[in-house]
Amino acid sequence: MKKIFFLTNTFYPEYGAATNRLLHTALGLQEAGYKIEVITGIPHYPFGKFYKGYKRKFYQKQTYKGINIHRFWLFPSHNDALLHRVFTMFSLAFAVLLAMPFLKKKTPSYIFLQYPPVAMVFPALVLKKLTKAKLIVNVSDLWPVAIEELGFTSQKSFLYLFLKKLEQFTYKKADLLLAQSSEIKAYLETRNQNASVLLYRTAVDCEIFKPKVNNESRQKTIKVVYAGVLGVAHGIYRLCKMLEFPQENLEFHIYGDGFEKQKIERYLKKHPNKPIFLHSMVPQEKLVDLMQGADLVLISQKTRIYGTVPSKIYEALALAKPIIFHGAGEGAEIIRKADAGLVSHPNDFKQLNLNLALLANAQFSFRKKMGDRGRLSAINDFDRKIYVNNLIKTLKHLELGDVKPNKAETHAKDIYLR
């Protein structure tokens, strides 16, 4: 049985798109016959403190659905300062490096590296050298491009230049690169001519995320929902300040936690008349029920970040919910192509408020047709089974020594071929 080590800063039961994607990838590969072990930290994200039930120990092991999870100590940070976040990343990487003699004995066939964060590159490359395992790099964001676009650094800074060198070195060492978007795939194909590059979207489980029968007359209030991490890349704090609520029947409900939560809480206390309601983050297993109760799903980006596609897009499409997308790039193109929502640029709050007014005033049948188009797009193009199946087929090609995978189209019904 082939063994795959997942190296990642976060994993179940933590929140966020990356943890959800990695869990379902691990379960899919396990069902296909691979032995999965996860190397990660003590759960802390996005709250910035260790989850209840986990101790401040250097190492602890648990098993979840047959997956062995090896957890190492890290420094949890609830501060959005770059230095704090870097310290969190590197504290885990250092702990994993100290445990390398233990990990080496397990001799994996593959190392599945979640990238970014960047720090886990170092134990991944050491483990690859020691075990001769093939390295799979799952690229969900382009660092340092993303942090430069968010304003954390500049292209002339030492940090940017260091991360650029590390990025190039990591891609060259990879045997397989996974790209979370078409933009990332195009970028990666220019960085490593020898490795295969596979489009591997976060996607969505269309059997779990499915629409609930709705009734036009159930309520007059239009409930707009954002559910997710309140991080610096999402811009929800700024959104709260800029939303005008052009009509009385609109309510904005936020379900989440993260670096911006306290800012949002303070703002709402000063502006109690705004129909914005901040709720606790919802566990993944309750997310479907929550979003099924929404009339509109709002997804936001603070700025246009090359290569980034918010995972909430796929979930909203699958749930047949009209989308208010305040962002740009590939995510906007997906929504426009599916004709499943309205789009405004991250700096165009006038258009955002116009879009909200338009969909809030629209007939129920108009919103339903928009949502139905989104559901069809999710089934045809963004079902998670399609992408997991493609990954399994690509691994079979790597095992046969075929560097370039079969480009033939695959379908969800072929999932978990053995």
Stockholm file with secondary structure:
# STOCKHOLM 1.0

chainA/1-418         MKKIFFLTNTFYPEYGAATNRLLHTALGLQEAGYKIEVITGIPHYPFGKFYKGYKRKFYQKQTYKGINIHRFWLFPSHNDALLHRVFTMFSLAFAVLLAMPFLKKKTPSYIFLQYPPVAMVFPALVLKKLTKAKLIVNVSDLWPVAIEELGFTSQKSFLYLFLKKLEQFTYKKADLLLAQSSEIKAYLETRNQNASVLLYRTAVDCEIFKPKVNNESRQKTIKVVYAGVLGVAHGIYRLCKMLEFPQENLEFHIYGDGFEKQKIERYLKKHPNKPIFLHSMVPQEKLVDLMQGADLVLISQKTRIYGTVPSKIYEALALAKPIIFHGAGEGAEIIRKADAGLVSHPNDFKQLNLNLALLANAQFSFRKKMGDRGRLSAINDFDRKIYVNNLIKTLKHLELGDVKPNKAETHAKDIYLR
#=GR chainA/1-418 SS CCEEEEECSCCTTSCSHHHHHHHHHHHHHHHTTCEEEEEEECSCTTTTSCCTTCCSCSEEEEEETTEEEEEECCCCCCCCCHHHHHHHHHHHHHHHHHTHHHHHTTCCSEEEEEESSSTTHHHHHHHHHHHCCEEEEEESSCTTHHHHHTTSCCTTSHHHHHHHHHHHHHHHHCSEEEESSHHHHHHHHTTCSSSEEEECCCCBCTTTSCCCCCCTTSCSSEEEEEEEECCTTTCHHHHHHHCCCSSTTEEEEEEEESTTHHHHHHHHHHCTTSCEEEECCCCHHHHHHHHHTCSEEEEECSSCCTTCCCTHHHHHHHTTCCEEEECCTHHHHHHHHHTCEEEECTTCHHHHHHHHHHHHHSCHHHHHHHHHHHHHHHHHHCBHHHHHHHHHHHHHHHHTTCSSCCCCCCCGGGCSCC
#=GC SS_cons         CCEEEEECSCCTTSCSHHHHHHHHHHHHHHHTTCEEEEEEECSCTTTTSCCTTCCSCSEEEEEETTEEEEEECCCCCCCCCHHHHHHHHHHHHHHHHHTHHHHHTTCCSEEEEEESSSTTHHHHHHHHHHHCCEEEEEESSCTTHHHHHTTSCCTTSHHHHHHHHHHHHHHHHCSEEEESSHHHHHHHHTTCSSSEEEECCCCBCTTTSCCCCCCTTSCSSEEEEEEEECCTTTCHHHHHHHCCCSSTTEEEEEEEESTTHHHHHHHHHHCTTSCEEEECCCCHHHHHHHHHTCSEEEEECSSCCTTCCCTHHHHHHHTTCCEEEECCTHHHHHHHHHTCEEEECTTCHHHHHHHHHHHHHSCHHHHHHHHHHHHHHHHHHCBHHHHHHHHHHHHHHHHTTCSSCCCCCCCGGGCSCC
//
